[in-house]
Amino acid sequence: MTGFTPLDDTPSLSFVQRWNTYLVLLMAVGALLLGVTLRDAALSATQTFEDLEAGVRAQLPSGWLLETGGEDFVVRAQDPDALPFKTTLQIAVLPIGPDATPNTVLDLLTMQRAARFSTYREIARSDEILRGDPAKRMTYAYTQDERNPFQASVPLVVEGVDVVVLRRGQAVIIIYREERTAFDANLYRFENLLQTVEIF
């Protein structure tokens, strides 16, 4: 029996074909990097909010729904694309007495929320410095039920964090709320807000 060696009929790539292949791969990698860069830029894009009467200026995420002049806040920004809970950033200003401290403001907020949410629980408090001023940070959680009975589902666990700083007879409260499973992933938005907020 004689051995048979099949001939390789596959033509080898020419110099130009090889370089075209490399060029296509480089272009694909470049397009991918450009897409990631544009996505990151869109996610971090901000718009300036300013309320001269309240004495607050801050950078809030672009494309978010802004509501101003609420009963208990100066501005509220919510991510319209976040489901089932709209990621919320909020700034509130409360008048305070001469003996008030950030801790007493947080105590007041805790009492108000405990009356509104039966499952409200404070998690922790810590000291913080905001723009050179002493502040207090409080994290908490509560469950939120669907108000529409036709859309009733498992209650959402919402986690929040408040930072309170006192200025000129007012307490400025910077708030972040998010559904618990996405809380850590979006916390950077709150940290960015703390870095840009100005109280004057």
Buried (B, 14 or more C-beta within 10 A) or exposed (E): EEEEEEEEEEEEEEEEEEEEEEEEEEEEEEEEEEEEEEEEEEEEEBEEBEBEEBBBBBBBBEBBEEEEEEEEBBBBBBBEEBEEBBBBBBBBBBEBEEEBBBEBBBEBBBEEBBEEBEEBEBEEBEEBEBEEEEBBBBBBBBBBEEEEEEEEEEEBBBBBBBBBBBBEEBBBBBBBBBBBEEBEEBBEBBEBBBEEBEBE
